[in-house]
Every structure is written in structure tokens, then in C-alpha cells.
Amino acid sequence: MIDRERSDAEAGAVSFGMRLVGSASFMSLFREGMGLVEETAAYLDGEGRGESRELGRTESIAYATESMRLTTRLMQIASWLLVQRAVNEGEMSYDQAREEKQKVRLSPIGSTLPGDVLSRLPERLRDLVDRTSRLQERVQLLDRQLASPAEADEQAPHPLHGQMERLRQAFGG
């Protein structure tokens, strides 16, 4: 009977990722992501444009490369966040969201620049790259949790599993 109750509970279980996407924490992540998109666009179209003109040839090419990576990463994050928000607001079903997800790749887009070249780029650009990379890691983690809750559960057993098994054995369950 315990096994049946457990399987019934597991069938109705909602993953941590699903709960998080529907929470105030998600809206905070959403605002952070969209704010970063706006901040980056303003920087690249304004102050960053002037800073890039002052760079040497090598650094200027590196700036262009990093700004393209930064923009691509942010567009991937923004697309993912917008799809999740649409699901939260009932504008899209989970199935539709999964279909849309196939179009949005959250692939890591890290810098391939040597550290000495990267360190010569404007500080603000480096800060935006760093903050966006950290945001992307958080979004990728959440995306993995949403994609396969059963697989995530297998990888991370319930912390009380061992103790529950010992209690069953002790009480002959």
C-alpha cells in the first residue's frame, strides 16, 4: 500500500522548476533578464559605441565579437523568458512552449578571447558579458529542470529516502 501511495503522489508531483516558473521568483528573474536586455542595448547603442572607437585594431575586433555574442545570448534568454511568461499567463500551453523551445537554443556562448585581450575591453562591456553569462547559467538550469522533471528527480533522490527506507525496514513495511 505504501508503494501505491508513493506512486500516486509522484504522478501528481510538480517539479521544482515548474513551481519556480510560476512564482514571484520567476518574475524577478524575468525583470532582471529584460532589464539586462535594455541596459545592454542602451550601452551598445550609446556609450559602448564611443568606447569601441577608442580601441586599437585587435581590441576593436574583439569588442565586435563579444558584443555579437552578448546580443545573441541575451536574445536567447529573452525568448526563453517570454515563452515561460506566456505559459504563466495562460497565453500558451506547456505543449506549445515545448514546441517554441525547439526554436530557442540556450547554448552556451562563452568568450573565446584570450584573457589579455578580454581585459583590454571596456569594463562596462566585460561586466555585461559576465552578468549575462551568470543569468544564462541560471536560465539553463531552470530549463533543464523544466525539460525533464522525472530525469532531474532520478539524479537527485529525495534527501529523506534513506531514512524512510530504514523506517520501513524497522517497522516491517
C-alpha positions in Angstrom: 0.0 0.0 0.0 2.9 2.4 0.7 4.3 1.8 -2.7 0.9 2.6 -4.3 0.5 5.8 -2.3 4.0 6.8 -3.2 3.5 6.2 -6.9 0.2 8.2 -6.8 2.0 11.1 -5.1 4.8 11.0 -7.6 2.3 11.0 -10.5 0.8 14.3 -9.3 4.1 15.8 -8.3 5.1 19.1 -9.7 8.8 19.7 -10.3 10.7 22.4 -8.6 11.2 24.0 -12.0 7.5 24.2 -12.7 6.8 25.8 -9.3 9.6 28.3 -9.7 8.5 29.4 -13.2 5.0 30.1 -11.8 6.4 32.1 -8.8 7.3 35.6 -7.8 10.9 34.5 -8.1 10.4 33.8 -11.8 9.0 37.3 -12.3 12.1 38.7 -10.5 14.3 36.6 -12.9 12.1 37.9 -15.8 12.6 41.5 -14.8 16.3 41.0 -14.3 16.7 39.4 -17.8 14.6 42.0 -19.6 16.4 44.8 -17.7 19.7 43.4 -18.8 18.5 43.4 -22.4 17.5 47.0 -22.2 20.7 48.0 -20.3 22.9 46.2 -22.9 21.1 47.7 -25.9 21.4 51.2 -24.4 25.1 50.6 -23.7 25.9 49.2 -27.2 24.0 52.0 -28.9 25.4 54.7 -26.8 28.4 54.8 -24.5 29.7 51.5 -25.9 29.8 52.8 -29.4 32.1 55.7 -28.3 34.3 53.4 -26.3 34.7 51.0 -29.2 36.0 53.8 -31.4 38.9 54.4 -29.0 40.1 50.8 -29.1 43.1 49.5 -31.1 42.5 47.2 -34.1 42.8 43.9 -32.1 40.6 45.2 -29.3 38.1 46.7 -31.8 37.6 43.3 -33.4 37.3 41.6 -30.0 34.7 44.2 -29.0 32.6 43.5 -32.1 32.9 39.7 -31.4 32.0 40.0 -27.8 29.1 42.4 -28.4 27.7 39.9 -31.0 28.0 37.0 -28.5 26.4 39.2 -25.8 23.5 40.1 -28.0 22.9 36.6 -29.2 23.0 35.3 -25.6 20.5 37.9 -24.4 18.1 37.2 -27.3 18.1 33.5 -26.4 17.5 34.4 -22.7 14.8 36.9 -23.6 13.0 34.5 -25.9 13.0 31.7 -23.2 11.8 34.1 -20.6 9.0 35.4 -22.8 7.8 31.9 -23.6 7.7 31.0 -19.9 5.8 34.1 -19.0 3.3 33.3 -21.8 2.7 29.9 -20.2 2.3 31.5 -16.7 -0.3 34.0 -18.0 -2.2 31.2 -19.9 -1.4 32.6 -23.3 0.4 29.4 -24.3 0.1 25.8 -23.2 3.1 23.7 -21.9 3.0 21.8 -25.2 3.2 25.0 -27.2 6.0 26.1 -25.0 7.9 22.9 -25.7 7.5 23.4 -29.5 8.7 27.0 -29.2 11.7 25.8 -27.1 12.9 23.8 -30.0 13.3 27.1 -31.9 15.2 28.7 -29.0 18.6 27.1 -28.2 20.1 28.0 -24.9 23.5 27.0 -26.0 26.5 28.3 -24.0 28.0 31.2 -25.9 31.2 31.9 -23.9 34.1 34.1 -24.8 36.9 32.6 -26.8 39.1 35.6 -26.4 42.5 35.3 -24.7 42.4 36.8 -21.2 44.8 39.5 -22.0 42.7 40.8 -25.0 39.5 40.5 -22.9 41.0 42.5 -20.1 41.7 45.4 -22.5 38.0 45.7 -23.5 35.9 48.4 -21.8 35.0 47.5 -18.2 31.3 48.0 -18.8 31.2 45.5 -21.7 33.1 43.0 -19.6 30.6 43.5 -16.7 27.6 43.0 -19.1 29.2 39.8 -20.5 29.8 38.5 -17.0 26.3 39.3 -15.7 24.7 37.9 -18.8 26.7 34.6 -18.6 25.6 34.2 -15.0 22.0 34.8 -15.9 22.2 32.3 -18.8 23.6 29.7 -16.4 20.6 30.2 -14.1 18.1 30.0 -17.0 19.8 26.9 -18.4 19.5 25.2 -15.0 15.8 26.1 -14.8 15.3 25.0 -18.4 16.8 21.6 -17.6 14.6 21.2 -14.6 11.5 22.0 -16.7 12.5 19.8 -19.6 12.7 16.6 -17.7 11.4 16.7 -14.1 11.5 12.9 -13.9 15.1 12.8 -15.0 16.0 15.5 -12.5 14.3 13.5 -9.8 16.3 10.5 -10.7 19.5 12.4 -10.5 18.7 14.0 -7.1 17.0 11.5 -4.9 14.8 12.8 -2.1 17.0 13.7 0.9 14.8 11.6 3.2 14.8 8.5 1.0 17.4 6.6 3.1 15.7 7.4 6.4 12.3 6.4 5.1 13.7 3.1 3.9 15.2 2.4 7.3 11.9 3.2 9.0 10.0 0.8 6.6 12.6 -2.0 7.4 12.4 -1.3 11.2 8.6 -1.4 11.2 8.3 -4.3 8.8 6.8 -2.1 6.0 
